[in-house]
Structure formats: structure tokens, C-alpha cells
Amino acid sequence: MRKGFKMKLNEGQAEEYEKRHNALWDEMKEMIHAYGGSNYSIFLDRETNTLFGYIELEDEEKWKASADTEICRKWWHFMADIMEVNPDESPVSTDLFEVFHLD
């Protein structure tokens, strides 16, 4: 399945966000794949600091379970100072609904 979502960066944090993702930890890459994620991209609207994420998933329930991993929680903590987060430091994320797709 394809999943689209949006998140929000804090003002002035675009370069830092990109820097941290360009050095994504091997453990995070392995976890993403282990929990069925592939073809993962994140785009930034620089005018609004809105991030648009796109990921392809084997199974959404399997993917949701990745939030309970130690490495995911460590990544959330690492990113919490540069983006909008929930009390548990997970990114504030809004799912988007697919309205069109063409292969």
C-alpha cells in the first residue's frame, strides 16, 4: 500500500532536518525495511515548513508496530527539537488520502 502523510518543521530547521536525514542511522534504515517500509521519500514545502512523506508499506499494522521499537523512539527523541511532536516525542503527523494514482 502507498501512504502519504504530512508533518511540520519548526521555523529555520530545514537544513538541520535534511542534514540529519542524509546521515540516517543504519539501524533506522534496517528497522524501516524490517517493518515493511520501502520507497520512502520526504519532501519539504519551504514556504510553510510542511513536510510531505510518502512510503510504500507491506502492511499498515506491521508498520504501526515499528513505533514501539527502541530505535524508533531514539530517532524521535533525536528529532524532537526541530519539529512539531506529541508528548511521547513522536512527530505530529496527519495521514493524507490518496485521490489519484497512475503507474
Stockholm file with secondary structure:
# STOCKHOLM 1.0

chainA/1-103         MRKGFKMKLNEGQAEEYEKRHNALWDEMKEMIHAYGGSNYSIFLDRETNTLFGYIELEDEEKWKASADTEICRKWWHFMADIMEVNPDESPVSTDLFEVFHLD
#=GR chainA/1-103 SS CEEEEEEEBCTTCHHHHHHHHHTCCHHHHHHHHHTTEEEEEEEEETTTTEEEEEEEESCHHHHHHGGGSHHHHHHHHHHTTTBCBCTTSCBCCEEECCCCCCC
#=GC SS_cons         CEEEEEEEBCTTCHHHHHHHHHTCCHHHHHHHHHTTEEEEEEEEETTTTEEEEEEEESCHHHHHHGGGSHHHHHHHHHHTTTBCBCTTSCBCCEEECCCCCCC
//
